[in-house]
Structures are given as structure tokens and as C-alpha cells.
Amino acid sequence: MICGFRTTPWSARRARASSTRWATFDRSRPEIGAIATGVAQRALDECLRYSRSRSAFGQPIASFQAIQFMLAEYGQSVSRRCACLTYKAAWMVESRETPNAISSYAKLFGSDACMKITTDAVQIFGGYGYMKEYPVEKLMRDAKLLQIYEGTSQIQHVGHRARSAEGLTARGPPHESATGR
Ligand SMILES: Cc1cc2nc3c(=O)[nH]c(=O)nc-3n(C[C@H](O)[C@H](O)[C@H](O)COP(=O)(O)OP(=O)(O)OC[C@H]3O[C@@H](n4cnc5c(N)ncnc54)[C@H](O)[C@@H]3O)c2cc1C
């Protein structure tokens, strides 16, 4: 009691704040996975279009195997890795499960894949890719943001390491040992 008011112990308030924070991340990180999937898909679409219209050495650059391999790999990355993890995390949120680790994976793998794909998209566009007049420069900058906010990629790794050290499953309760940002 302070001045006639009943107070909640500090430790209880801290525990409640921590649980609210993690519940928020469980729901917000899949959104980052979804944005990453969309940005990566857009980069892929732009690359497909551009590589068919841009010619070098007398043929469209899309006919070069080096370019084809990149595009094929990115198609798989977007549809398998980014989208699947994001759907799984979203499904767990809807089912009122605790998707702590899966939400984090959706953000980490989604944003890292998006960064790789958009950086290579700039490469495929060559000098034009570096210019603001072409779309992929903005996509690459957007991808970088996805690796930074809602907990940087490094912080997601710290969380995964903590979970592994504690022997927790992908769904396990988590998290006090990892920093939140
Ligand atoms: C465009 C934009 C929009 C944003 N919007 C919001 C918002 O709406 N709300 C909000 O709250 N914040 C927002 N942020 C802030 C964002 O969440 C922080 O920038 C982010 O959490 C990183 O914190 P920091 O900048 O203080 O970097 P720092 O914490 O100083 O980190 C610097 C570097 O050290 C690494 N690092 C830090 N701690 C560890 C560790 N323990 N182990 C390993 N590596 C570590 C980081 O990964 C990073 O590489 C936004 C940022 C940007 C760029």
C-alpha cells in the first residue's frame, strides 16, 4: 500500500509487461515475414521482366544460365521458405497457439532471403539497378529495414541460440533470456 493505494509488486508488473511484449512480437513478426515475401516476389517479377527485355552479347540476359539459376533459386526461396514460414506463424496465431519461435523464423528467414534477392536484383539490373529511377534500388532499401526493425536479425539469432540452449521446442515458452528488440 502506498498512500492508500494498493500496488502491484514490481516483479509482477515486469512479468506482465514482458508477456505483453512477447505476445506482440508473436503477432507482428509474421507480418514482417509477409512483407518480406511480397517485396522479394516483386523483385523477382521485376527481374523476370527486365531480363527478358535487356540484351547483351546479342541475346536477352534471361538466356544466360547464370541469370536463370539465380531466378530459379529465388522463386523457390520466396514460395517455400518465406511464404511457408509466414503462413505457419499466421496459422498458429489464428489457432491461439504460441508461435514465438516460428514467428521469429518467419521474420529472420523472410527478411534475410528478401535482402539477398533484392541485392541480386540490383545486380541483374546492372548499372540501372543502382538508380532511383528503377524499382529495385527501393526494394533493396526496404529489405534492409526488414532486417532491422521488430528485432534485428542478430537478435533473432540470439533468441534461437537461447531456445536451443534451454532445449525448448519451436513452440516452447521462450524467451526471457533473449533481448526483445
Ligand atoms: C525505418 C525504421 C523504422 C522503425 N520503426 C520503429 C517503430 O515503429 N517502433 C520502434 O519501436 N522502433 C522502430 N525502429 C527502431 C528499430 O526497432 C531499431 O533501430 C532496432 O531495434 C535496432 O536498434 P538500434 O538502432 O538501437 O541498434 P542497436 O541495438 O544499437 O544495434 C546495433 C547493432 O548491434 C547488434 N546487436 C545489438 N544487440 C545485440 C546482441 N545482444 N547480440 C548481437 N548483436 C546485437 C544489432 O543487431 C545491430 O546490428 C525503426 C527503425 C527504422 C530504421
The ligand as an SDF file (V2000), in Angstrom:
LIG
                    3D

 53 58  0  0  0  0  0  0  0  0999 V2000
   12.8020    2.8400  -40.7520 C   0  0  0  0  0  0  0  0  0  0  0  0
   12.7550    2.3950  -39.3090 C   0  0  0  0  0  0  0  0  0  0  0  0
   11.5350    2.3430  -38.6760 C   0  0  0  0  0  0  0  0  0  0  0  0
   11.4680    1.9570  -37.3210 C   0  0  0  0  0  0  0  0  0  0  0  0
   10.2370    1.9310  -36.7220 N   0  0  0  0  0  0  0  0  0  0  0  0
   10.1850    1.6320  -35.4100 C   0  0  0  0  0  0  0  0  0  0  0  0
    8.9250    1.6300  -34.7190 C   0  0  0  0  0  0  0  0  0  0  0  0
    7.8610    1.8810  -35.3440 O   0  0  0  0  0  0  0  0  0  0  0  0
    8.8870    1.3520  -33.4100 N   0  0  0  0  0  0  0  0  0  0  0  0
   10.0380    1.0770  -32.7060 C   0  0  0  0  0  0  0  0  0  0  0  0
    9.9600    0.8420  -31.5030 O   0  0  0  0  0  0  0  0  0  0  0  0
   11.2290    1.0650  -33.3380 N   0  0  0  0  0  0  0  0  0  0  0  0
   11.3400    1.3380  -34.6470 C   0  0  0  0  0  0  0  0  0  0  0  0
   12.5590    1.3300  -35.2650 N   0  0  0  0  0  0  0  0  0  0  0  0
   13.7570    1.1130  -34.4550 C   0  0  0  0  0  0  0  0  0  0  0  0
   14.2860   -0.2920  -34.6190 C   0  0  0  0  0  0  0  0  0  0  0  0
   13.4690   -1.2030  -33.9330 O   0  0  0  0  0  0  0  0  0  0  0  0
   15.7240   -0.2770  -34.0490 C   0  0  0  0  0  0  0  0  0  0  0  0
   16.5210    0.5030  -34.9350 O   0  0  0  0  0  0  0  0  0  0  0  0
   16.2500   -1.6910  -33.9270 C   0  0  0  0  0  0  0  0  0  0  0  0
   15.6170   -2.3750  -32.8700 O   0  0  0  0  0  0  0  0  0  0  0  0
   17.7640   -1.7140  -33.6390 C   0  0  0  0  0  0  0  0  0  0  0  0
   18.0400   -0.9530  -32.5200 O   0  0  0  0  0  0  0  0  0  0  0  0
   19.1950    0.1530  -32.5820 P   0  0  0  0  0  0  0  0  0  0  0  0
   19.0010    1.0020  -33.8030 O   0  0  0  0  0  0  0  0  0  0  0  0
   19.2400    0.8270  -31.2660 O   0  0  0  0  0  0  0  0  0  0  0  0
   20.5030   -0.6850  -32.8240 O   0  0  0  0  0  0  0  0  0  0  0  0
   21.4240   -1.3400  -31.7080 P   0  0  0  0  0  0  0  0  0  0  0  0
   20.6000   -2.0510  -30.6900 O   0  0  0  0  0  0  0  0  0  0  0  0
   22.4110   -0.3250  -31.2680 O   0  0  0  0  0  0  0  0  0  0  0  0
   22.1540   -2.4500  -32.5940 O   0  0  0  0  0  0  0  0  0  0  0  0
   23.2790   -2.1400  -33.4160 C   0  0  0  0  0  0  0  0  0  0  0  0
   23.8240   -3.4540  -33.9730 C   0  0  0  0  0  0  0  0  0  0  0  0
   24.2320   -4.3100  -32.9020 O   0  0  0  0  0  0  0  0  0  0  0  0
   23.5500   -5.5630  -32.9980 C   0  0  0  0  0  0  0  0  0  0  0  0
   23.2450   -6.0500  -31.6510 N   0  0  0  0  0  0  0  0  0  0  0  0
   22.6420   -5.3620  -30.6430 C   0  0  0  0  0  0  0  0  0  0  0  0
   22.4810   -6.1650  -29.5700 N   0  0  0  0  0  0  0  0  0  0  0  0
   22.9930   -7.3770  -29.9150 C   0  0  0  0  0  0  0  0  0  0  0  0
   23.1480   -8.6160  -29.2290 C   0  0  0  0  0  0  0  0  0  0  0  0
   22.7300   -8.7920  -27.9910 N   0  0  0  0  0  0  0  0  0  0  0  0
   23.7230   -9.6280  -29.8890 N   0  0  0  0  0  0  0  0  0  0  0  0
   24.1500   -9.4880  -31.1590 C   0  0  0  0  0  0  0  0  0  0  0  0
   24.0450   -8.3410  -31.8570 N   0  0  0  0  0  0  0  0  0  0  0  0
   23.4860   -7.2900  -31.2380 C   0  0  0  0  0  0  0  0  0  0  0  0
   22.2840   -5.2640  -33.7770 C   0  0  0  0  0  0  0  0  0  0  0  0
   21.7910   -6.4510  -34.4220 O   0  0  0  0  0  0  0  0  0  0  0  0
   22.7800   -4.2470  -34.7850 C   0  0  0  0  0  0  0  0  0  0  0  0
   23.4380   -4.9080  -35.8370 O   0  0  0  0  0  0  0  0  0  0  0  0
   12.6470    1.6520  -36.6150 C   0  0  0  0  0  0  0  0  0  0  0  0
   13.8800    1.6640  -37.2850 C   0  0  0  0  0  0  0  0  0  0  0  0
   13.9320    2.0130  -38.6160 C   0  0  0  0  0  0  0  0  0  0  0  0
   15.2820    2.0030  -39.3140 C   0  0  0  0  0  0  0  0  0  0  0  0
  1  2  1  0
  2  3  1  0
  2 52  2  0
  3  4  2  0
  4  5  1  0
  4 50  1  0
  5  6  2  0
  6  7  1  0
  6 13  1  0
  7  8  2  0
  7  9  1  0
  9 10  1  0
 10 11  2  0
 10 12  1  0
 12 13  2  0
 13 14  1  0
 14 15  1  0
 14 50  1  0
 15 16  1  0
 16 17  1  0
 16 18  1  0
 18 19  1  0
 18 20  1  0
 20 21  1  0
 20 22  1  0
 22 23  1  0
 23 24  1  0
 24 25  2  0
 24 26  1  0
 24 27  1  0
 27 28  1  0
 28 29  2  0
 28 30  1  0
 28 31  1  0
 31 32  1  0
 32 33  1  0
 33 34  1  0
 33 48  1  0
 34 35  1  0
 35 36  1  0
 35 46  1  0
 36 37  1  0
 36 45  1  0
 37 38  2  0
 38 39  1  0
 39 40  1  0
 39 45  2  0
 40 41  1  0
 40 42  2  0
 42 43  1  0
 43 44  2  0
 44 45  1  0
 46 47  1  0
 46 48  1  0
 48 49  1  0
 50 51  2  0
 51 52  1  0
 52 53  1  0
M  END
$$$$
